Amino acid sequence: MTLSPQPLRVLVVGGGFAAAEALLALRALAGDRVSLTLVTPDRRLMFRPAATATPFLDEPVQSYDLATLAQDVGASLRDDAVEAVAPTARRVRTAQGAHLDYDALILAVGARARQALPGAVTFRDQHDAGRIAAIVGELRAGEIERLVLAAPPGVTWTLPLYELALYAAAEIAAVGAAAHVTVVSPEREPLQVFGRAAFEAVAAQLAAHEIRFLGGQLPHSVSRDGLRIAYAGVVPADRVIALPQLTGGRLSGVPGHDFSGFVQTDARGRVQGLQHVWAAGDMTTCPIKQGGMAAQQAEAAAADIAALAGASAPQRQPIVLRAKLLGGARPLYLRSELDSDGRPVASSSSVGDEPPWWPDAKVFGRHVTPWMAAQGLQDAYARV
C-alpha cells in the first residue's frame, strides 16, 4: 500500500491583499498538496485604496470577510498576530502565546504609516476620512483659499494625493468657492513611476482642474505661513493634507531588513538569509507600496511554494503596475511594465479611460480581484 505524501503546511500571516492573494493562488496552483492556515488579528479585508472618495462622496469603504475567503480555500483561520519567527525550528510565536509549526511561511504584515510632516493633517486611509471631511466642509463654506496636498520624502505611495487633489478641485468648482489646490511632491512628474504617457495624462488632468503641481520638492513641515520646503522656502497654505511615510515593522527572527525596516526578498519572494520563509507586500523592500504589486509578489511566492509541494510551476509573468485614478470626470487607467529595479520599461506605459483589465478594480490581483468581484455580486443578489 502506497501512502500519499502529507500536504505541505503553509502558514500565511497578514490580512491584506498580499495575504488574500497568497491563499487563493496557493489553492489554485497547489491544490491538495498544501494545507493552509491564515493568521490575522483582523477578519476584515478593507478596500483602503478607495478611501480617498469617502470624505467627498460619503461612501463607506467596502470590506471583505476573510473568514469567508478562508472557507472558500479550505484554510484554517486564527485570530492572532505573529510576534516572532524561529526559522530553524520552522515555528512562529503568536501574541496569544501559541506556537505554530510550518513547512512554508509567507509573511504579509504590511508597513507602518507614520506622520511625516508635523502640522499637517495626515491621510492614511478611511480612518482619517473624518478629518479630511472637516477640511472639505471648510472649502464648501469658503473658509479656505489655499489647500496644499503634500507627499513627504521617503517611502510612500503617492496616487491618493492626486485623487484627493482632484476631488477637492471638483468640490471647489461645484460650490463656486474662491480657492485653489496645490500638489507638492518629491516626484519630478506626477505619478512618474508609470512612465511618460501616464504622467503626461495625469499632468493634463491636474491642469484641467486648475491644480498647481510643484515637483522635485522636499516637504519638511507646516508652519503658520504654510508648507515649508527643504531648501526652497514656503508654499502658502491655509490647510495642508499630507500622506504618511511608510516604514517596516521589524519582526523578531527575520533578518535582512534595510535601514527603514523593510525585508529583503528575491524575485520569488524568498526572504534573504532564511529558508522556507517568503515575504510579500508593503513589508518588503519593493519601492512601490501598492495593493496590486503586493498581490503579484504574493502570487510569485505562492508559485514557488507550489513547486516545492510538487505542483507544476507556471511561467513567470512580467511585473505590471496597474492603477485606477479617481477624482476626475472619468476614471483614468494607468499601466506600465516594470523592470527588476521598479522602473517603467520603455514604451510599456499606457493610459486611457477604458479599463484594460477585468474586473476593473483599483487593485488587481490575478486571484483576489475576481474573488472580491464575486463577493460583490453575491452581496448585490442578497439585497434584491
N, C-alpha and C positions, 0 to 999 in steps of 0.2 A: 504494500500500500504506500503510495507516494503522498506525503503531506505537502499541502500548498504552503508556500512561504508566508510568514507573518507580514501583514502590511507595515509599511514604514510609518512610524509615529511622527507626525508633523505638528509642531506647535506654532501657531500664528499669534503674535502679540500685537494688539492695537485695535482701534475701532474706526479707522478712516478708510479712504478709498483704496489705499495700498493693501490693507488687511482684507478688505472685501474682495478685491480682485484676486489676491493670492488664493483665498479659499475656493472661489469659483473656478479659477484656472487650474488649480491642483486637481479638483474633482474631474474637470473636463479632460485634462491631459493624462492623469494617472489612474483614474477610475478607482477600483477597489484595491489598488496596490498601496494606497495610503490610508491611514486613519487620521482624522483631523480634529484638532482642538483649538478653539479660539479663546484667548484670554483678553478681556477688555473691561475696564471699570464702568463703561457707559454702553448701554444696549442700543442707543440710537445713533445712527449714522446721519449726521446733519449735512445738508447740502449747502455748506458755507459759501461756495462761490456765488450764490445768488443773493447773498445778504446785502449787497450794495443797493438793491432795489427797495428793501424794507423801509428805510426812513422816508422814501419819497412816495411809494405806492401803497404803503401799509399792507404789504403782502408778507405773511409769515414764511419762514424758510422751511422747505419740505424736509422731512426726516424719514429714515427707513429703519425698520426693525431688524437688528442684527440677529435676534433670536429666530426670526423667520428665515433669514439667509442661512444661518447655521443648520436649521431643519432641512432646508432645501438641498444642502450639500451633504447632509448626514454627519455634521460635525458636532462635537460636544462644545458647550459654551460655559465658561467660568466668569462670573462677575468679580474680577480681581485685577490687580496690576502686578507686573513683574518688577522686582526690585534689584535682583542680582542674577547673573548667569555664571554657572560653573561649567565651562566648556569641556574640560577634560572628563568630567563625570556625565556630561550631557544632561544637565539638570538646571532648572531655574527655581529661585525662591520668590514667592509672591508676598504682597503686602499683608495678606492674611496669615502668613506663616506656612503656607503649603509648599511642598517640594514636588515639582512636576518633571518627569523624565521625558526625553525626546530623542528621536533619531535625526531629525532635521528641525531647525528653529528659524523662523522668519520674524525678524523684528521690524515693526512698522509703527513706532510710537510717536511719530511726528516731531515737530520742533516747538520750542518755546517762543512765544511772541511777547516782546517786552517793549515798553515805551522807549522811544529813541530820541524824541525831540521834547525836552521839557517845556511846558507851557502850551503845548498843542493838545487837541482832542485826538486821541489815538483810535483809529478804526481797525479792529481785528476781525470781527465777524458780527453775527446777529446780536450778540450780547452788548455791542456798543451802538446798536441802532437807535436807542432812545436818545443818546447824547447827540447823534447826528440829526435826528428828527427835531431836536430843540433848535439847532442851527438853521434847519430848513424853515422852522416857524419864524425865526428872526428875519430870514430872507423874505418870506411872504409879507411880513409886517413892515418891510422897508427899514429895518434896524441895522442891516449890514450892507455896506457898499463894496467892501473888498474881502473876498473869500479866497484864501490860498490853500491849495492842497499840495502836500509835500511827501516825497519819498526820501527816507533817510539813507545815508551811506551804509554800506554793509549788505548783508544778505536779506533780501525781501522779494516779494512778487508784486510788480507794480500795476498790473492790469486793473485791480479795483480802484486805483487812484483815478484813472481815466473814466471809469464808469461813474464814479461819484461826481467828477467834474461835469460830465455830460448831463447827468440827471439834474445837477444844480443849475446849470446853464438853461436847461429846458424849463425848470421851475421859474427861474428869473424871467424868462421870456413870457411864460404863461400868465404871470401876475403883473407884468409890466414894471418890475422893480428896477430901480436905478443902481444896479450892482454889476460887478464883473468878477470873473473867475480866473485865477492864475494857477498853473501847474508848475511845480518846481521839482526837478529830478536829476539825479546823477547821470541818467541816460542822456546821451547826446541827441538822440532822436526818440520820439515816443514809441515805446514797445519795440525798440530796435532789435531785440532778440529774434523777432520773426523775419527779419530781413527787409530789404528796401521796399518791395511792393507793399508790404504791410504797414511799415511806419509812415510811408507817404500817404496811405489811405487814412490812417489814424490822424496824422497831422492835418489832413484836409477836413476831417470831421471836427477837430478842435477849432479850426479856423472858421468853419461854417457856423459854429455856435459861439463865436467871438471869445474863445478861451485862449488866453495867452500861455505860451509854453516857454519855460526857461530851462534848457537842457544843459548838461555838463556842470551842474551846480551841486554844492555840498551843504544842504541844510544843517544848521547847527543847533539852534534853539529859538524860542519865541520870547520876544520882549514886548513892552507896551507899544512899541512902534511897528512891530510886525515880525516877519520871519527873518532871522539872522542867518546869513550865508557865510560859510567859512571863506575868508579872504576876498569877499565880494560885497560887503555891506548888508543892507536890509531891504527886503521886499515888503512894502507897506501892506498891512493886513488888519482887518477888524477881527477875523477869526481864522484860525489855522487848523486844518484837519491833516493828520499825518498817518502814514502806515507804520506798523511796528517793525522793529528789527528782529530777525529770527536768529535764534541760537539753538544748538543741540543740547539735549539733556543727557549728561554722562550717565551711563549705566554700569554698575559695578560688574567687573568681569569681562567687559567688552573693550578691547584696546582699539587702537587705530583712529582715535579722534584727532581732528585738526584743532587749530587754536580757538575755533568757535564752538567746539564740542560736537561737530558733525562726524559721522562714521565713514571711514574709507572703505569702499567696496570696489570689486572689479566689474567687468561688463556683465557678468552673470549674477551679480548681486551678492557674491561671497564677501564676507567681512574680512578685511585684511588681518592676517595673523591668526585666524581661527578656522577650525574645520567644522563642517556641519552647521554653520551659522550664516544666515543671509540677512540682509537689511534692505529696506525699500522705503521710498518716500522722502518726506522732508527731513528725516533724521540723518540722511546721508549727505556726502559732500557734493552731490549733484547741485550745480548752482541755480537751477530752475526749480523753485518750490511751487509746484502746481499739481493739482489732482490727477490730470491726465498723464503727466510724467511719472507720478508716483505709481499709477496703475501699470504703466509699461515696465517700470523697474520690478514691480511685484510679479508681473507675467514672466519676465526673464528668470526670476528666482524660482518661480513655480515650474518652469520648463526644465531648469537644471535639476531640481529635486525629483521631478517626474522621471527624468533619465536615470537618476540614481536609483529610483524604485524599479527600474526595468522597463519603463514605457519608452516608446519611440519619441525622440525629441523633435519638435517642429523646427523648421528653418527659422533662423534668427531674422527678425524683422528690423528695418531701419528705425531709428529714433525719430518720431514725428511729434512736433509740438503743435497742438491744436487749441484754439480758444474761441469763445463766442463773446464778443464785446457788446454789452448792453448800454443803454442810455441815450442812443441816437434815435432817429426816426424809425430805423430798422436795425436789427442786429447785424453786426459785422463779423464774418467768419474768417479767422486768420489761421494759416497753416504754413509750417516750414519744417523741412527735414534738418536734423542737427548732426554735426559730427561728434566724435568721441569727447571733445572738449566743450560741448554745449554751444557751439557757434553755428549759425544758419548756413546750410550748404548753398552755394551759389546757384541761382536760378530755380531753387525749390520753393521760394516764398510765393504764396498766393493769398489773395484776399477777395471777398465777394459778399453779396447779401443773400446768397442761396447756400444752404448747408451742403458741404462736400462730404460729410459723414452722417451716418444714421445709426441710432437716434441722434438728433442734433442737440444734445445736451451741452452745457458749458464744460462739463468734464467728460472725456471719452476714455473709457477702458473697454477693451475687447469683450470682456465678460460682464463687468459690473454695470456698464451703461445699459445694455439690453435687460439685465435683471431689474434695474431701477425702473426702466420704462414699463416692464411687465407689472411691477408693483403698482405703478401709477394707474395702469389700465384696470387692475383689479379693484383699486380704491374707487375709480370712477364708476365701475359697474355696481359696486356696493352701494353707491349713493343714488342710483337710479331707482 
